[in-house]
Amino acid sequence: MTINELHKKIKKNEIAPLYLLYGTEEYLINETLDLIVDTVIPEDEREFNVSVFDLNEVPLEVALEDAETLPFIGEKRVVIIKEPIFLTAQKDKNKIEHNLKKLENYIINPSPDSVVIFVARYEKLDERKKIVKLIKTHGDVLFATSMDEKMLVTWIKSRVKNGQKQIKDEAAQLLLRIVGTKLMLLANEIDKMILYIGDDELIDEEVIKVIVPRTLEENIFALIDMIVTRRQAEAFTILNDLIEQKEEPIKILSLLSGQFRLIYQVKELSKRGYGQSQAATFIKVHPFRVKRALEQGKQFSEQELVRIIADLAEADYKMKTGKMDKKLLLELFILGLNNENKKEAF
């Protein structure tokens, strides 16, 4: 079930007796968890009717007994069960025995007075296990994993719509480019923009440019963009802004090196027939970063990238040994790279 489908059901008060929230995208898990609790339990009842159990500390049957207990006041209880490692292929190092037979019986015949939520922040489950199959059959399941670019844009638009506002597709793309793919950061910036536009309904690119600060990584990407498109003056403007913001030249150089290594890796994998998703999995970065690296890689040959990476390594050595002024080294790198690009153009 997708995040949007699950959230629509919850908002319609179509509450399941059992949920499994698993995956590595913690923000989506926490957002869904809060939505279920907010929908099921009134705020003044949560102290009595919301329980949290960590299975690294207590046996599973303790949590299930709580789920089978009538609500103290109100109509429902919510029982949150964390760290259900028995759903994975990993070994439980805490050696706490969990009564899985009791859980099997509960899944088939859940309490009508409780909502049980398993929170499993694991990359994958052991699909061969009977208990996993039972939960997936009888419960509502959210796999909270990294989203691709299309899904991220959809999520941004949905988040903005929840604030009774709208955002253009181009603006959503720009927000992604500036902020990156971390949902917590995106949510914070969306909330700020909604407040900023007040009674206006639309978030456009101009609002983003005014409100959303560029991260250091985004400035590095923009710096490379200026270099490869031979906009040397703008490249120096970005560099000078970074220095004025007290960013360390060594850190700037390190991020430049990392981006050019990524461009080289992506270019090599693309030559071998890897798609964006495959390359992202192989390198262990978000597909959105792979897409951007592919775009920048079109401006360089493999030989150029090898030379650039070697030049950056040499600059790193000179910075760390104090053989040359740090800012001057960065300026010389930009000049040299820009001049090489001009040669390639003719």
Short mmCIF file of the C-alpha atoms (twelve columns), coordinates in Angstrom:
data_MODEL
# 
_entry.id   MODEL 
# 
loop_
_atom_site.group_PDB 
_atom_site.id 
_atom_site.type_symbol 
_atom_site.label_atom_id 
_atom_site.label_alt_id 
_atom_site.label_comp_id 
_atom_site.label_asym_id 
_atom_site.label_seq_id 
_atom_site.Cartn_x 
_atom_site.Cartn_y 
_atom_site.Cartn_z 
_atom_site.pdbx_PDB_model_num 
ATOM 1   C CA . MET A 1   0.000   0.000   0.000   1 
ATOM 2   C CA . THR A 2   1.362   3.441   -0.912  1 
ATOM 3   C CA . ILE A 3   1.719   6.219   1.632   1 
ATOM 4   C CA . ASN A 4   -1.058  8.252   -0.032  1 
ATOM 5   C CA . GLU A 5   -3.477  5.293   -0.143  1 
ATOM 6   C CA . LEU A 6   -2.881  4.458   3.508   1 
ATOM 7   C CA . HIS A 7   -3.234  8.054   4.657   1 
ATOM 8   C CA . LYS A 8   -6.487  8.475   2.701   1 
ATOM 9   C CA . LYS A 9   -7.946  5.418   4.445   1 
ATOM 10  C CA . ILE A 10  -6.903  6.677   7.873   1 
ATOM 11  C CA . LYS A 11  -8.306  10.167  7.227   1 
ATOM 12  C CA . LYS A 12  -11.629 8.583   6.223   1 
ATOM 13  C CA . ASN A 13  -11.551 6.851   9.606   1 
ATOM 14  C CA . GLU A 14  -11.151 3.462   7.922   1 
ATOM 15  C CA . ILE A 15  -8.986  2.171   10.745  1 
ATOM 16  C CA . ALA A 16  -7.513  -1.338  10.622  1 
ATOM 17  C CA . PRO A 17  -7.036  -3.369  13.827  1 
ATOM 18  C CA . LEU A 18  -3.419  -4.083  12.844  1 
ATOM 19  C CA . TYR A 19  -0.698  -2.065  11.099  1 
ATOM 20  C CA . LEU A 20  2.847   -2.849  10.059  1 
ATOM 21  C CA . LEU A 21  5.034   0.175   9.345   1 
ATOM 22  C CA . TYR A 22  8.458   -0.911  8.123   1 
ATOM 23  C CA . GLY A 23  11.384  0.431   6.136   1 
ATOM 24  C CA . THR A 24  14.224  2.914   6.503   1 
ATOM 25  C CA . GLU A 25  12.396  6.198   5.781   1 
ATOM 26  C CA . GLU A 26  11.846  7.157   9.403   1 
ATOM 27  C CA . TYR A 27  9.947   10.359  8.653   1 
ATOM 28  C CA . LEU A 28  7.203   8.479   6.771   1 
ATOM 29  C CA . ILE A 29  6.910   5.956   9.597   1 
ATOM 30  C CA . ASN A 30  6.632   8.663   12.261  1 
ATOM 31  C CA . GLU A 31  4.194   10.703  10.165  1 
ATOM 32  C CA . THR A 32  1.922   7.673   9.681   1 
ATOM 33  C CA . LEU A 33  2.194   6.668   13.321  1 
ATOM 34  C CA . ASP A 34  1.164   10.157  14.465  1 
ATOM 35  C CA . LEU A 35  -1.725  10.201  11.980  1 
ATOM 36  C CA . ILE A 36  -3.118  6.894   13.282  1 
ATOM 37  C CA . VAL A 37  -2.846  7.968   16.924  1 
ATOM 38  C CA . ASP A 38  -4.358  11.410  16.229  1 
ATOM 39  C CA . THR A 39  -7.262  9.830   14.335  1 
ATOM 40  C CA . VAL A 40  -8.038  7.035   16.795  1 
ATOM 41  C CA . ILE A 41  -7.431  8.559   20.241  1 
ATOM 42  C CA . PRO A 42  -8.613  12.030  21.361  1 
ATOM 43  C CA . GLU A 43  -5.784  14.084  22.834  1 
ATOM 44  C CA . ASP A 44  -7.154  14.010  26.388  1 
ATOM 45  C CA . GLU A 45  -7.278  10.188  26.345  1 
ATOM 46  C CA . ARG A 46  -3.786  9.463   25.029  1 
ATOM 47  C CA . GLU A 47  -2.143  9.298   28.449  1 
ATOM 48  C CA . PHE A 48  -4.386  6.330   29.305  1 
ATOM 49  C CA . ASN A 49  -4.977  4.642   25.968  1 
ATOM 50  C CA . VAL A 50  -1.653  4.766   24.102  1 
ATOM 51  C CA . SER A 51  1.003   2.231   25.099  1 
ATOM 52  C CA . VAL A 52  4.495   1.754   23.662  1 
ATOM 53  C CA . PHE A 53  6.454   -1.490  24.015  1 
ATOM 54  C CA . ASP A 54  10.078  -2.064  22.986  1 
ATOM 55  C CA . LEU A 55  10.613  -5.761  22.290  1 
ATOM 56  C CA . ASN A 56  14.286  -5.381  23.119  1 
ATOM 57  C CA . GLU A 57  13.112  -4.873  26.703  1 
ATOM 58  C CA . VAL A 58  9.838   -6.792  27.171  1 
ATOM 59  C CA . PRO A 59  8.352   -10.043 25.813  1 
ATOM 60  C CA . LEU A 60  5.781   -9.771  23.021  1 
ATOM 61  C CA . GLU A 61  3.008   -11.316 25.133  1 
ATOM 62  C CA . VAL A 62  3.124   -8.322  27.513  1 
ATOM 63  C CA . ALA A 63  2.197   -6.030  24.616  1 
ATOM 64  C CA . LEU A 64  -0.519  -8.413  23.410  1 
ATOM 65  C CA . GLU A 65  -2.050  -8.618  26.886  1 
ATOM 66  C CA . ASP A 66  -2.283  -4.831  26.852  1 
ATOM 67  C CA . ALA A 67  -3.958  -4.969  23.434  1 
ATOM 68  C CA . GLU A 68  -6.543  -7.382  24.853  1 
ATOM 69  C CA . THR A 69  -7.313  -5.073  27.789  1 
ATOM 70  C CA . LEU A 70  -10.378 -2.853  27.530  1 
ATOM 71  C CA . PRO A 71  -9.703  0.897   27.159  1 
ATOM 72  C CA . PHE A 72  -9.523  2.733   30.491  1 
ATOM 73  C CA . ILE A 73  -11.743 5.482   29.118  1 
ATOM 74  C CA . GLY A 74  -12.954 6.064   25.591  1 
ATOM 75  C CA . GLU A 75  -13.547 3.570   22.811  1 
ATOM 76  C CA . LYS A 76  -10.116 2.431   21.639  1 
ATOM 77  C CA . ARG A 77  -6.578  1.645   22.732  1 
ATOM 78  C CA . VAL A 78  -3.474  2.024   20.558  1 
ATOM 79  C CA . VAL A 79  -0.617  -0.378  21.239  1 
ATOM 80  C CA . ILE A 80  2.680   0.488   19.532  1 
ATOM 81  C CA . ILE A 81  5.164   -2.390  19.326  1 
ATOM 82  C CA . LYS A 82  8.735   -1.452  18.385  1 
ATOM 83  C CA . GLU A 83  11.750  -3.566  17.384  1 
ATOM 84  C CA . PRO A 84  9.943   -6.736  16.189  1 
ATOM 85  C CA . ILE A 85  13.193  -8.297  15.026  1 
ATOM 86  C CA . PHE A 86  11.497  -11.682 14.660  1 
ATOM 87  C CA . LEU A 87  9.980   -10.319 11.419  1 
ATOM 88  C CA . THR A 88  13.469  -10.229 9.877   1 
ATOM 89  C CA . ALA A 89  16.212  -12.763 9.236   1 
ATOM 90  C CA . GLN A 90  18.373  -11.144 11.932  1 
ATOM 91  C CA . LYS A 91  19.139  -12.813 15.223  1 
ATOM 92  C CA . ASP A 92  17.735  -11.334 18.430  1 
ATOM 93  C CA . LYS A 93  20.837  -10.500 20.480  1 
ATOM 94  C CA . ASN A 94  18.738  -9.629  23.544  1 
ATOM 95  C CA . LYS A 95  17.671  -13.275 23.979  1 
ATOM 96  C CA . ILE A 96  14.145  -12.300 25.002  1 
ATOM 97  C CA . GLU A 97  11.712  -15.074 24.095  1 
ATOM 98  C CA . HIS A 98  8.594   -13.957 22.262  1 
ATOM 99  C CA . ASN A 99  5.443   -16.069 22.068  1 
ATOM 100 C CA . LEU A 100 4.837   -15.980 18.303  1 
ATOM 101 C CA . LYS A 101 2.025   -18.525 18.540  1 
ATOM 102 C CA . LYS A 102 0.073   -16.058 20.667  1 
ATOM 103 C CA . LEU A 103 0.740   -13.375 18.058  1 
ATOM 104 C CA . GLU A 104 -0.506  -15.661 15.272  1 
ATOM 105 C CA . ASN A 105 -3.754  -16.179 17.176  1 
ATOM 106 C CA . TYR A 106 -4.088  -12.453 17.841  1 
ATOM 107 C CA . ILE A 107 -3.568  -11.546 14.169  1 
ATOM 108 C CA . ILE A 108 -6.341  -13.920 13.110  1 
ATOM 109 C CA . ASN A 109 -8.671  -12.731 15.882  1 
ATOM 110 C CA . PRO A 110 -7.655  -9.181  16.925  1 
ATOM 111 C CA . SER A 111 -9.330  -7.234  19.708  1 
ATOM 112 C CA . PRO A 112 -12.068 -4.934  18.351  1 
ATOM 113 C CA . ASP A 113 -11.140 -2.400  21.056  1 
ATOM 114 C CA . SER A 114 -7.468  -1.970  20.091  1 
ATOM 115 C CA . VAL A 115 -5.294  -0.839  17.223  1 
ATOM 116 C CA . VAL A 116 -1.924  -2.601  17.229  1 
ATOM 117 C CA . ILE A 117 0.919   -0.954  15.297  1 
ATOM 118 C CA . PHE A 118 4.185   -2.772  14.625  1 
ATOM 119 C CA . VAL A 119 7.025   -0.328  13.951  1 
ATOM 120 C CA . ALA A 120 9.877   -2.132  12.199  1 
ATOM 121 C CA . ARG A 121 12.649  0.228   11.083  1 
ATOM 122 C CA . TYR A 122 14.356  -2.447  9.004   1 
ATOM 123 C CA . GLU A 123 15.365  -2.413  5.351   1 
ATOM 124 C CA . LYS A 124 13.589  -5.692  4.670   1 
ATOM 125 C CA . LEU A 125 11.562  -8.428  6.320   1 
ATOM 126 C CA . ASP A 126 11.907  -12.182 6.020   1 
ATOM 127 C CA . GLU A 127 9.055   -12.856 3.606   1 
ATOM 128 C CA . ARG A 128 9.426   -16.619 4.117   1 
ATOM 129 C CA . LYS A 129 8.220   -16.455 7.708   1 
ATOM 130 C CA . LYS A 130 4.641   -17.419 8.502   1 
ATOM 131 C CA . ILE A 131 4.233   -14.496 10.910  1 
ATOM 132 C CA . VAL A 132 5.216   -11.981 8.218   1 
ATOM 133 C CA . LYS A 133 2.752   -13.487 5.742   1 
ATOM 134 C CA . LEU A 134 -0.021  -13.385 8.359   1 
ATOM 135 C CA . ILE A 135 0.545   -9.719  9.203   1 
ATOM 136 C CA . LYS A 136 0.614   -8.763  5.530   1 
ATOM 137 C CA . THR A 137 -2.586  -10.726 4.897   1 
ATOM 138 C CA . HIS A 138 -4.602  -9.441  7.858   1 
ATOM 139 C CA . GLY A 139 -3.111  -5.973  8.471   1 
ATOM 140 C CA . ASP A 140 -2.522  -2.697  6.624   1 
ATOM 141 C CA . VAL A 141 1.135   -2.465  5.627   1 
ATOM 142 C CA . LEU A 142 3.312   0.527   4.760   1 
ATOM 143 C CA . PHE A 143 6.761   -0.017  3.288   1 
ATOM 144 C CA . ALA A 144 8.486   3.293   4.045   1 
ATOM 145 C CA . THR A 145 11.459  3.421   1.739   1 
ATOM 146 C CA . SER A 146 13.254  6.118   -0.244  1 
ATOM 147 C CA . MET A 147 11.037  7.579   -2.951  1 
ATOM 148 C CA . ASP A 148 12.018  8.227   -6.529  1 
ATOM 149 C CA . GLU A 149 11.755  11.705  -8.013  1 
ATOM 150 C CA . LYS A 150 8.174   11.273  -9.234  1 
ATOM 151 C CA . MET A 151 7.011   9.998   -5.840  1 
ATOM 152 C CA . LEU A 152 8.823   12.828  -4.049  1 
ATOM 153 C CA . VAL A 153 7.109   15.452  -6.218  1 
ATOM 154 C CA . THR A 154 3.748   13.785  -5.497  1 
ATOM 155 C CA . TRP A 155 4.529   13.781  -1.768  1 
ATOM 156 C CA . ILE A 156 5.511   17.484  -1.839  1 
ATOM 157 C CA . LYS A 157 2.274   18.415  -3.641  1 
ATOM 158 C CA . SER A 158 0.235   16.355  -1.171  1 
ATOM 159 C CA . ARG A 159 1.962   17.973  1.807   1 
ATOM 160 C CA . VAL A 160 1.313   21.448  0.364   1 
ATOM 161 C CA . LYS A 161 -2.327  20.533  -0.362  1 
ATOM 162 C CA . ASN A 162 -2.775  19.483  3.278   1 
ATOM 163 C CA . GLY A 163 -1.914  23.106  4.125   1 
ATOM 164 C CA . GLN A 164 -4.682  24.299  1.764   1 
ATOM 165 C CA . LYS A 165 -2.118  25.577  -0.739  1 
ATOM 166 C CA . GLN A 166 -0.836  24.570  -4.176  1 
ATOM 167 C CA . ILE A 167 2.634   24.270  -5.660  1 
ATOM 168 C CA . LYS A 168 3.681   24.234  -9.305  1 
ATOM 169 C CA . ASP A 169 5.499   21.152  -10.611 1 
ATOM 170 C CA . GLU A 170 8.485   23.330  -11.538 1 
ATOM 171 C CA . ALA A 171 8.560   24.743  -8.014  1 
ATOM 172 C CA . ALA A 172 8.421   21.250  -6.497  1 
ATOM 173 C CA . GLN A 173 11.367  20.246  -8.700  1 
ATOM 174 C CA . LEU A 174 13.312  23.319  -7.614  1 
ATOM 175 C CA . LEU A 175 12.581  22.570  -3.961  1 
ATOM 176 C CA . LEU A 176 13.985  19.062  -4.451  1 
ATOM 177 C CA . ARG A 177 17.116  20.403  -6.127  1 
ATOM 178 C CA . ILE A 178 17.784  22.869  -3.309  1 
ATOM 179 C CA . VAL A 179 16.789  20.844  -0.243  1 
ATOM 180 C CA . GLY A 180 17.476  17.296  -1.385  1 
ATOM 181 C CA . THR A 181 15.460  14.155  -0.694  1 
ATOM 182 C CA . LYS A 182 15.236  14.099  3.118   1 
ATOM 183 C CA . LEU A 183 11.553  14.329  3.991   1 
ATOM 184 C CA . MET A 184 12.079  16.033  7.342   1 
ATOM 185 C CA . LEU A 185 13.952  18.915  5.687   1 
ATOM 186 C CA . LEU A 186 11.394  19.139  2.873   1 
ATOM 187 C CA . ALA A 187 8.507   19.208  5.361   1 
ATOM 188 C CA . ASN A 188 10.160  21.996  7.375   1 
ATOM 189 C CA . GLU A 189 10.661  24.144  4.274   1 
ATOM 190 C CA . ILE A 190 7.096   23.508  3.059   1 
ATOM 191 C CA . ASP A 191 5.694   24.598  6.423   1 
ATOM 192 C CA . LYS A 192 7.797   27.785  6.286   1 
ATOM 193 C CA . MET A 193 6.592   28.618  2.772   1 
ATOM 194 C CA . ILE A 194 2.941   28.053  3.682   1 
ATOM 195 C CA . LEU A 195 3.334   30.551  6.519   1 
ATOM 196 C CA . TYR A 196 5.214   32.994  4.274   1 
ATOM 197 C CA . ILE A 197 2.602   33.212  1.493   1 
ATOM 198 C CA . GLY A 198 -0.213  33.901  3.974   1 
ATOM 199 C CA . ASP A 199 -3.536  34.311  2.134   1 
ATOM 200 C CA . ASP A 200 -2.003  33.533  -1.263  1 
ATOM 201 C CA . GLU A 201 -2.700  30.056  -2.604  1 
ATOM 202 C CA . LEU A 202 0.268   29.290  -4.841  1 
ATOM 203 C CA . ILE A 203 3.898   28.462  -4.059  1 
ATOM 204 C CA . ASP A 204 6.040   29.231  -7.099  1 
ATOM 205 C CA . GLU A 205 9.771   29.315  -7.836  1 
ATOM 206 C CA . GLU A 206 10.146  32.892  -6.591  1 
ATOM 207 C CA . VAL A 207 8.801   31.958  -3.150  1 
ATOM 208 C CA . ILE A 208 11.293  29.089  -2.955  1 
ATOM 209 C CA . LYS A 209 14.209  31.307  -3.971  1 
ATOM 210 C CA . VAL A 210 13.293  33.812  -1.248  1 
ATOM 211 C CA . ILE A 211 12.507  31.404  1.592   1 
ATOM 212 C CA . VAL A 212 14.532  28.218  1.110   1 
ATOM 213 C CA . PRO A 213 18.232  28.455  1.951   1 
ATOM 214 C CA . ARG A 214 20.599  26.485  -0.252  1 
ATOM 215 C CA . THR A 215 22.474  23.732  1.539   1 
ATOM 216 C CA . LEU A 216 26.239  23.538  1.184   1 
ATOM 217 C CA . GLU A 217 25.815  20.453  -1.005  1 
ATOM 218 C CA . GLU A 218 23.356  22.303  -3.249  1 
ATOM 219 C CA . ASN A 219 25.765  25.233  -3.573  1 
ATOM 220 C CA . ILE A 220 28.486  22.777  -4.593  1 
ATOM 221 C CA . PHE A 221 26.173  21.318  -7.230  1 
ATOM 222 C CA . ALA A 222 25.365  24.828  -8.479  1 
ATOM 223 C CA . LEU A 223 29.098  25.641  -8.507  1 
ATOM 224 C CA . ILE A 224 29.790  22.606  -10.705 1 
ATOM 225 C CA . ASP A 225 26.878  23.589  -12.945 1 
ATOM 226 C CA . MET A 226 28.379  27.045  -13.416 1 
ATOM 227 C CA . ILE A 227 31.751  25.499  -14.249 1 
ATOM 228 C CA . VAL A 228 30.517  22.964  -16.787 1 
ATOM 229 C CA . THR A 229 28.318  25.536  -18.533 1 
ATOM 230 C CA . ARG A 230 31.330  27.909  -18.652 1 
ATOM 231 C CA . ARG A 231 29.745  30.602  -16.462 1 
ATOM 232 C CA . GLN A 232 32.991  31.402  -14.709 1 
ATOM 233 C CA . ALA A 233 31.906  34.705  -13.154 1 
ATOM 234 C CA . GLU A 234 28.889  33.040  -11.516 1 
ATOM 235 C CA . ALA A 235 31.083  30.191  -10.301 1 
ATOM 236 C CA . PHE A 236 33.365  32.667  -8.551  1 
ATOM 237 C CA . THR A 237 30.315  34.434  -7.063  1 
ATOM 238 C CA . ILE A 238 29.121  31.182  -5.494  1 
ATOM 239 C CA . LEU A 239 32.618  30.389  -4.221  1 
ATOM 240 C CA . ASN A 240 33.004  33.846  -2.677  1 
ATOM 241 C CA . ASP A 241 29.566  33.574  -1.049  1 
ATOM 242 C CA . LEU A 242 30.556  30.248  0.507   1 
ATOM 243 C CA . ILE A 243 33.802  31.712  1.854   1 
ATOM 244 C CA . GLU A 244 31.942  34.740  3.267   1 
ATOM 245 C CA . GLN A 245 29.526  32.315  4.976   1 
ATOM 246 C CA . LYS A 246 32.593  30.872  6.765   1 
ATOM 247 C CA . GLU A 247 32.467  27.556  4.963   1 
ATOM 248 C CA . GLU A 248 35.825  25.822  5.258   1 
ATOM 249 C CA . PRO A 249 37.697  25.575  1.906   1 
ATOM 250 C CA . ILE A 250 38.758  22.024  2.814   1 
ATOM 251 C CA . LYS A 251 35.098  21.040  3.221   1 
ATOM 252 C CA . ILE A 252 34.203  22.725  -0.086  1 
ATOM 253 C CA . LEU A 253 37.022  20.845  -1.790  1 
ATOM 254 C CA . SER A 254 35.919  17.566  -0.210  1 
ATOM 255 C CA . LEU A 255 32.365  18.006  -1.493  1 
ATOM 256 C CA . LEU A 256 33.638  18.922  -4.956  1 
ATOM 257 C CA . SER A 257 35.751  15.750  -4.958  1 
ATOM 258 C CA . GLY A 258 32.794  13.657  -3.831  1 
ATOM 259 C CA . GLN A 259 30.523  15.034  -6.555  1 
ATOM 260 C CA . PHE A 260 33.087  14.481  -9.320  1 
ATOM 261 C CA . ARG A 261 33.732  10.925  -8.092  1 
ATOM 262 C CA . LEU A 262 29.966  10.328  -8.194  1 
ATOM 263 C CA . ILE A 263 29.764  11.741  -11.730 1 
ATOM 264 C CA . TYR A 264 32.572  9.384   -12.792 1 
ATOM 265 C CA . GLN A 265 30.952  6.335   -11.134 1 
ATOM 266 C CA . VAL A 266 27.549  7.067   -12.660 1 
ATOM 267 C CA . LYS A 267 29.075  7.605   -16.108 1 
ATOM 268 C CA . GLU A 268 30.918  4.281   -15.888 1 
ATOM 269 C CA . LEU A 269 27.838  2.386   -14.703 1 
ATOM 270 C CA . SER A 270 25.705  3.986   -17.419 1 
ATOM 271 C CA . LYS A 271 28.233  2.822   -20.025 1 
ATOM 272 C CA . ARG A 272 27.847  -0.723  -18.652 1 
ATOM 273 C CA . GLY A 273 24.077  -0.550  -19.124 1 
ATOM 274 C CA . TYR A 274 22.965  0.299   -15.585 1 
ATOM 275 C CA . GLY A 275 19.729  2.276   -15.297 1 
ATOM 276 C CA . GLN A 276 19.325  5.100   -12.764 1 
ATOM 277 C CA . SER A 277 17.743  2.895   -10.109 1 
ATOM 278 C CA . GLN A 278 20.310  0.122   -10.578 1 
ATOM 279 C CA . ALA A 279 23.182  2.606   -10.369 1 
ATOM 280 C CA . ALA A 280 21.678  4.183   -7.239  1 
ATOM 281 C CA . THR A 281 21.417  0.773   -5.571  1 
ATOM 282 C CA . PHE A 282 24.976  -0.154  -6.555  1 
ATOM 283 C CA . ILE A 283 26.512  3.131   -5.349  1 
ATOM 284 C CA . LYS A 284 24.083  3.358   -2.388  1 
ATOM 285 C CA . VAL A 285 22.821  6.871   -3.079  1 
ATOM 286 C CA . HIS A 286 19.346  8.225   -3.841  1 
ATOM 287 C CA . PRO A 287 18.245  7.888   -7.523  1 
ATOM 288 C CA . PHE A 288 17.712  11.661  -7.616  1 
ATOM 289 C CA . ARG A 289 21.454  12.201  -7.050  1 
ATOM 290 C CA . VAL A 290 22.231  9.723   -9.827  1 
ATOM 291 C CA . LYS A 291 19.977  11.618  -12.234 1 
ATOM 292 C CA . ARG A 292 21.715  14.909  -11.466 1 
ATOM 293 C CA . ALA A 293 25.163  13.324  -11.794 1 
ATOM 294 C CA . LEU A 294 24.187  11.889  -15.182 1 
ATOM 295 C CA . GLU A 295 23.152  15.345  -16.376 1 
ATOM 296 C CA . GLN A 296 26.460  16.868  -15.297 1 
ATOM 297 C CA . GLY A 297 28.466  13.929  -16.633 1 
ATOM 298 C CA . LYS A 298 27.384  14.716  -20.191 1 
ATOM 299 C CA . GLN A 299 29.785  17.670  -20.100 1 
ATOM 300 C CA . PHE A 300 32.871  15.524  -19.398 1 
ATOM 301 C CA . SER A 301 34.747  12.674  -21.001 1 
ATOM 302 C CA . GLU A 302 36.033  9.846   -18.809 1 
ATOM 303 C CA . GLN A 303 39.601  11.071  -19.308 1 
ATOM 304 C CA . GLU A 304 38.637  14.560  -18.148 1 
ATOM 305 C CA . LEU A 305 36.984  13.192  -15.019 1 
ATOM 306 C CA . VAL A 306 40.054  11.109  -14.151 1 
ATOM 307 C CA . ARG A 307 42.236  14.204  -14.513 1 
ATOM 308 C CA . ILE A 308 39.830  16.370  -12.493 1 
ATOM 309 C CA . ILE A 309 39.738  13.844  -9.635  1 
ATOM 310 C CA . ALA A 310 43.551  13.734  -9.661  1 
ATOM 311 C CA . ASP A 311 43.709  17.568  -9.638  1 
ATOM 312 C CA . LEU A 312 41.358  17.681  -6.662  1 
ATOM 313 C CA . ALA A 313 43.487  15.136  -4.806  1 
ATOM 314 C CA . GLU A 314 46.562  17.277  -5.456  1 
ATOM 315 C CA . ALA A 315 44.742  20.404  -4.247  1 
ATOM 316 C CA . ASP A 316 43.653  18.526  -1.129  1 
ATOM 317 C CA . TYR A 317 47.288  17.607  -0.407  1 
ATOM 318 C CA . LYS A 318 48.437  21.224  -0.851  1 
ATOM 319 C CA . MET A 319 45.644  22.527  1.392   1 
ATOM 320 C CA . LYS A 320 46.380  20.104  4.199   1 
ATOM 321 C CA . THR A 321 50.121  20.663  4.071   1 
ATOM 322 C CA . GLY A 322 49.785  24.460  3.879   1 
ATOM 323 C CA . LYS A 323 51.694  24.721  0.612   1 
ATOM 324 C CA . MET A 324 49.295  27.257  -0.879  1 
ATOM 325 C CA . ASP A 325 46.460  29.566  0.181   1 
ATOM 326 C CA . LYS A 326 43.261  27.507  0.444   1 
ATOM 327 C CA . LYS A 327 40.953  29.927  -1.346  1 
ATOM 328 C CA . LEU A 328 43.531  30.452  -4.107  1 
ATOM 329 C CA . LEU A 329 43.694  26.704  -4.681  1 
ATOM 330 C CA . LEU A 330 39.919  26.596  -5.210  1 
ATOM 331 C CA . GLU A 331 40.081  29.584  -7.568  1 
ATOM 332 C CA . LEU A 332 42.881  27.986  -9.599  1 
ATOM 333 C CA . PHE A 333 40.897  24.756  -9.833  1 
ATOM 334 C CA . ILE A 334 37.872  26.632  -11.232 1 
ATOM 335 C CA . LEU A 335 40.063  28.544  -13.697 1 
ATOM 336 C CA . GLY A 336 41.834  25.402  -14.846 1 
ATOM 337 C CA . LEU A 337 38.641  23.405  -15.226 1 
ATOM 338 C CA . ASN A 338 36.914  26.204  -17.094 1 
ATOM 339 C CA . ASN A 339 39.856  26.594  -19.475 1 
ATOM 340 C CA . GLU A 340 39.889  22.857  -20.202 1 
ATOM 341 C CA . ASN A 341 36.191  22.977  -20.997 1 
ATOM 342 C CA . LYS A 342 36.771  25.836  -23.402 1 
ATOM 343 C CA . LYS A 343 39.393  23.745  -25.212 1 
ATOM 344 C CA . GLU A 344 36.937  20.875  -25.527 1 
ATOM 345 C CA . ALA A 345 34.355  23.218  -27.023 1 
ATOM 346 C CA . PHE A 346 36.560  24.073  -30.048 1 
# 
